[in-house]
Amino acid sequence: MTETNLHREPLPAPPAYGRASIGDLFTSSAAALGLDGFTNPLQLPAARRICVVLVDGLGASLLRQRAGHAPFLRQRMDSSRTIGSVFPSTTAAALASLGTGLPPGSHGLVGYDVLDPEQGKVVNMLGGWDSGVDPLRWQPHPTVFERVAGEIPVVTISLPRFEESGLTRAALRGGRYVSAGTPQARVRAACEELVGAESMLAYLYLNELDKTGHRSGCQSADWVDRLEDLDAQMRTLASRVPPDTLLLLSADHGMVDVAPEHRYDYSASPALINGVAHTAGEPRMVHLYFEPDLDEAGRLAVLHSWRQAHGGQAWIITRQEAIGAGLFGEVDATVGPRIGDLLIAAREPVAFYDTRRVSPSALEVVGQHGSMTRAEREVPLLTLNRPKVNRKAGR
């Protein structure tokens, strides 16, 4: 589509794929464990065991703001650093990059839900995968866990309901899966696994903070309570892992709160949906897919209407612009059609809904993410325990 410059704002720099992103965490860990075939762009120290704790929704700015409620984590913030989430900054895309070491344009999980071109319908990438989608075909690249498991033990400690999920099968497959319901049980299981192994790559997933943020907001007292719980759990974990364990904490994305009056039903505006066959994504990063026979003038009309209505609140860009800017990283030919023809990435604390296809409860969500703001894309990388060994790290 031809450019129009209504309310244009410069795009942020693309995620630092291959240098300092969430997708480099497991690959750097494998290198630090001394395994061949992996690079270590995060320059992690050598270790016999590595445990990566992934705290869903813990943005770097949120941790800084609320550090007074997390004294154990605060003590380790002086030596921490900030790395980047992926685009879009949503759990399915970020955890798929974590699990594969690839950008979304390569692993193919490019949103919360996206168009499946083969079926011509929108499919979910997080908890409710469509029966017509084979996770191993959707994401065919080997995972880091699959590559590592032939050399050393690999274990995932997470919730029981995620063991056979489409996301796990697509991007986090490989190694053993240990189910545990409560955060305390997951921390206890991680300790037991690490103590019992001479060498290991362990992955511990904690999602309570994200759930609370969505429900009550990341600026709420409930969110602070969950952060205090997390701090206590990490203190316990760090005190119980073997001394030659590298214990890391990071997150998949951050979060912003969106007030009710800034949650917009764009499906109520005909000019924003005329010629649009499918809508997908998340409220802060919408994918719009045009009708196949919509001509250039029709496409430009939709683009112009969105920029006129919301160009002061969002980056409104075409698929070609997003790919050209490197937002998705290198994009495989099979993945390109899964990306919307037009992308609406919120810049201000706003959210966009198609109420024709989402339940009314979706508009009650307070904490949100998915776009390119620093609050959403910057996540912490904290070292909670540093190994006291002197083995040469991988490349």
N, C-alpha and C positions, 0 to 999 in steps of 0.2 A: 504493500500500500504506500501511496505517496505520503510524505511527511506533512503534518500540520503542526504548528507550534503553539497552539492555544494552551496557556498555563504550563508550559514545559519547564521541568526542573531537571538538573543534571542527575543522572543515575549514580548511586554509590558505586564504589569499586566492587568488582565481583568477589565472591568468597575466595580465600587463599587456598584453593584446592592444591594438594600436593606440597604445601609449605607450612600452613598453620591453621588447619581446619579440623573439625571433628572427624573427618574421614581419614586423617593421618594418625589417629590415636592408636588403633589396633596394629596398624602396619609398623609404626614406630616401636610399639611394645614388642612385636615379634622380633624386630631387629635388635632391641635391647636385650632380649632373651638369647641372642646369639644365633638366630636362625638365618640361614642363607635365603637370598631372594627377596629380602625386604630392605627398604631404606628407612632412615631414622630422622626425618626432617624436624621432628620436635626435640631431637637431641636428648632423649631420655637416657638416664644412666643404666649401666648394666645391672642385671638382677637375675636371680634364679627363679623367682616367682614374681609375677605382676598381677595385681588386681585392679581393674578399672571399675570405679563406681560411677554409674551414669545417673545423675539426678535430673529427672525430667522437669523442665521448666525453670531451672535455676540460672537465670541470666546473670552476667557479670555485674551489671549495674544494680540489680536487686540485691545481690550479695553485699556489695559495697554499702548500699543504703542501710541494710539491716544487720550489718556485721556485729553491732553491739549485742544482738540476740544470739550470736553464734560464736562464743569466745574461743572454742577450739579451732574452728575454721579461721577465725580472725587472726590467730597466732601464726597461721601459715600463709596469710595473704601477702606478707612482705616479699616472699620468694615466689609468689604465684605469677601467672601470666594469663593473658586473654587470648583465646583462639576464636575462630569463627565457626558459626553454624553454616548451613548450606542454604541454597535458594530453591524452593521456598523454605523458610525457617519453621518447618513443621516436623512432627515426630517421625512420620513414615519416611520422609526424605532423608532426615538427619540420621536416623538409626540405620537406614539402608547404606548410607555412606560410611558410617562407623563400621558396619559389618563387612562391607566389601572393599573399602578403601577407594571407592570410585565416586565421582560426582554424580548428581542426579541424572544428568544427560546421558550417562553411561549405564547406570543401574536401572533407570527407567521408572523409579517411584518418584514422580515429579509433582506430587501434591497429596493432600488428604484424600481426595477422590479426583479421578481424572477420566478422560474419555478412553475407552478401549476401542480403537479404530476397527478391529476385526468384528466386534459385536455391534458397534454403533451405539453403545450406551455407556453411561458413566458408572465406574466401578470404584469401590472403596479400597484404599491402600493400607488402612490401619487395622481395624478390628473385624470388619465385615466383608471379607473378600468374596467376590461373586463366584458362584459355582462354575461359571464358564471360563474362569481365569486360572490357569495353572501357574502357581508361583515360580516354579523352576523354569518355565518358558518365559514368563514375564521378566525375570531376572536370572539369566542363564550363567552369569560369570561366577567363578568359584569365590566363595567367601574367604575371609582371612582365617576363620575358624577351620574351614575345610583344609586349607593349606598348612595350618599349624598342627592340626590334630595328628598328622602322621609322624610328627617329631616329638611333641610333648603333650601332656594332658591339657585339655581345654574344657572349661566348665562354665555354663551360664546359670546364674542363680536369679530366678525371677518368679513371677506369679504363675500359678498353675494354668490359668486360662490362656496364657500366651505360648504354652509349649508347642501346640500344633497350629498356631495362628498362621495366616498367610504371610504376614511380615516376617515371622521367625523362619518359616520355610523358604522364603524368598531371599532373605539377606543376612540372617543370623544363624543359618543352619551349620551344623558341624559340632563335634564334641558332645559332651554330656549335658543334660538339662536337669537341674535340681529345682524342684518346685517348693515354694514356701509362701504362706499367705501374708503374714504380717511383716512389717519392716524389721522387727526384732528377730523374727525367725529367719529372714533372709540374711541378716548380718551374722547370726549364729551359724548358719549353713556355710557362708563364705569362710568364716574362721576355721570351721572343721575341714573344709576342702583344702585350704591352704596349708594347714598344719600337717595334713596327711600326705602331702605331695612333695617330692624332692624338687620338682620343677613344674611350673604351671602358668597358664594364662587364664585368669578368671575374670568374669564379667558379672557385676552385681547391678541390677536395675531397680531403682526406687522411683515410684511415680506419684507418691502422695502429695508432694508439693504442687505438682501440675494440676492434679484433680482439685485441690483446694483453691488454687488460683483461678481456674475456670469457673468454679462455683461461686466463690466469695470475693475474688479479686486479689491481685498480688500486693495490694496496699492494705489488705484487711488484717484484723487481729488474728483471724483463723490462720492466715498464711504465715504470720510470725510464729504462731504456736507450732506449726509443722516444721518451720526452720529450726526452732529450738529442739524439737524431737530429732531432726536430722543431725544436728550438732552433737547431741548426746550419743546417737548411734555411731557416728564416725569416731568419736573419742573411744568408744568401746572397741570398735573394729581395729583401730590403730594400735590399741594396747594389747591386742590378742594375736595379731598376725605374726608369723615368724620374723625374726629381725632381718633376714635377707630377702624381704618382700618389698617391692616397690608398690606403694599404695597410692593410686591417683584418683582424683575426683574431678569430674567435668559434667557437662550438661549438653542437651541436644538443641536447646533454644532458650531465649528469654521470654518475656511477656510484658504486655501493657494492658491497663484497664481501659475499657470503653464504656462510657456513660450511656444509659438507655436512649437519650435523645440523639446520640451519634451512631446508632445502629440503624442503618438505612435499608429499606426494602426496595431494591432497585427494580424488582419485577413489576412494581406499580407504575413505572415510567415507560410507556411504550417505546419512546425513542432510544432507550438503552437496551432494549431486547429485540427490536424489530430485526429480523434476519438472523437471529441467534438460535441455533438448533439445540445446543446443550450448554448448561452452565455447570461449573464444577469448582474444585479448589476449596478454599476456606474463606471466612469472611474478610480476612486481611490480605488475601492473595487469590483473587477470583480468576478462574479460567473461563473464557467465553469462546465457544466454537461456532463459527458461522455456518449457515445453511450452505451446502455444497454449490448451489447454483446462484448464490448471492454475488452480484457483479461488483466491480471495483468501486463504483459510485456508492453502492449500498454499504460496503465495508467502511468506506471513508465516512459515511454518514453516522455510523455507529461510533466510530472512533471520535469524531468531532463532538457528538452528543455527550459522550462520557467526559471528554476533556472540558467541555463547556459546563457540565453539571458538577464534576468532582475533580477537575484538574488542579484545583488549589489544595486538595486533600490527599491526592494519590498520584503515584507514577502510573501512567496509562500508556502501555507500550505494546507493540506488536510482537508476535512470536519471533520474527526475524530480528527485531531490535534486541530482544532478550538474549537470543542465541549469539548474535554478533557482539554483544557486550560481555559475553562469557559468564552470564549469571548461572547457567546450568552446567558449566564446564563443557567439555567436549560432548557433543550430542550425537548418539548413534542414529543411523537412518531409521531404525524401527521405533525409536523413542520420540523423534520429532513430532509425529502426528498426535502423540498423547498430550502435547503442550497446547494450551489454548491459542487460538488465532489472535486473541486480544487478552492482555493480562492487566488486572487492576490490582496494584500493590499499594496498600495504604501507607501514607507518609505521616499523617496526623492520627490521633487516637480515635479512629472511626472504624466501622465494620460494615460490610455490604452483604446482604442476604437476598436470595431468591426464595420467597416464601411459598412459591408454587411447589417446591421440592424439599424444603426442610420443615421440620416440626416446629410448632410455636415455641417449644422449650429451648430451641437453639438461640432464640433472641434473648434469652435470659442469661446467657454466658457473659461473665464480666471480664475475666482475664483472657486475652487473646494473643495470637502470634501468627506468623506466616510470612510477614513482609521483610523489608530490608533495613528497617531502622536499627540503630545501634543497640537499643534496648532488646530487640528481638534476635539479632544475629551475633552479638558478642557473648561468649560464655567463658567461665573461668576454667583454668587448669591448675589444680592445687596438688601438691605433693604432701600427702598425709603421713607417709613413712618412707624414708629413704634407706635403701639397702646398704649394709656395711660389708660389701664384697668388692672385689677389684677385678672383675672380668671385663674383657674388652667388649663393648657393645657392637651390634651389627652395623652394617653400613648405613 
